[in-house]
């Protein structure tokens, strides 16, 4: 009888521990720069991105010709992202916003 009580207790404990629900990971996103200036001739800019979940990057202007890589996966090591700004053939200045997103978290970088 005593052995039966001990086994039932162990079984109940295992059931409670085994049913523990995993809490979802809170997305974190770090971008090493929030702004950059480029010459009228155009340039490539680098920024470091670290996230504990998948992330992506998108520009709001077409003179930002590439963002490489434009997406990534969770990593403790920073990922170097290269942003290429094309030559400004106009006399006016210009501004673009790069939006980095990891789940509901957003960080922006302004390029002028």
N, C-alpha and C positions, 0 to 999 in steps of 0.2 A: 504494500500500500504506500509506504514511504517512497519507494522507488518510482511508483506511478505518479505521485505528487511532484517529485523532482523533475521527471520527464515532461509532465504537463507544463510546469513552470518554465522550463527551458524552451519548450515549443512556443509558448506564449511570448517569451522574450524575443526569440528569433523572428516571430511574425511581426512584432512591433518594430524591431530594428530593420528588418527586410523591407518594410513598407514605407520607410522614410522617403519623403518626397524631396527631390532635388529642386532647389530654388533656382530660377533662371539667373544667368550671369548679367549683372548690370553693365551695359556697354560703356567702355571708356575709349576716348580718342584723344591723342595728343598730336599737334602739328607744331613744328619747331619755329615757324615764322607766321606772322599775321599780315605782313606787308612786304612789298619789294618794289623797287623802281628799276625800270629798264631804259636804256638809251633808245633813241629813235631808230637806230639801226637794227633793233631787235636783240634778243639774247636768250640764253637758257638759264633758268633759275632752278636751284635745287632746294628741297625742303624735306625734312625727316618726319615720317608718320609712324606712330606706334598706336596699336589698338589691341584690345583683348577679344575682338570679334572681327568679322568681315567688314570692310570699308570700301568706299569708292570716292572718286573725285571727279568733278565736272566744272567746266568753265562756262560763263555766261556770254562770252564774246568769241567770234570766230577767228580773231587775230591771235588767239591762243591756239596754235596749230596742233599741239600735242601735250598730253600729260601721260608720262610713262614711269611706272605703271599707273593706270587709272583706277585700279582696284587691288585689294590685297586681302589676306587672311590674318587671323589672329597671330600675333608674334610679340615676344618680349623684346626682340631686337628691332631697332628702328629700320624702316624701309626708306631708302632714298628715292624720292620722286623728282623727276626732271620735268619742268614746265617750259615749253618753248613758245616765246613771244615773237611773232613776225615783225618785220620792219613797219614803222609807221610812215606811210606815204603822205599823210595829211599834215597840216601845220598845227592843228589843235592837238592838245594832249588827249589821252584816252585812259580809261580805267576798265579793268576786268575783275570779276570776283570768281575765285576758285572756291567751290563748296566741297568740303570733305564731310562725308556722312558715314556714321557707324550706328545702325539701328536708328533710334530717335535722336541721337547726339549729332550736332552739326558744328563744324568749325569753319571759319572763312579766312581766306587770304586775299588781300587786295593788291592787284598789280597795276601800277601806273607808269 
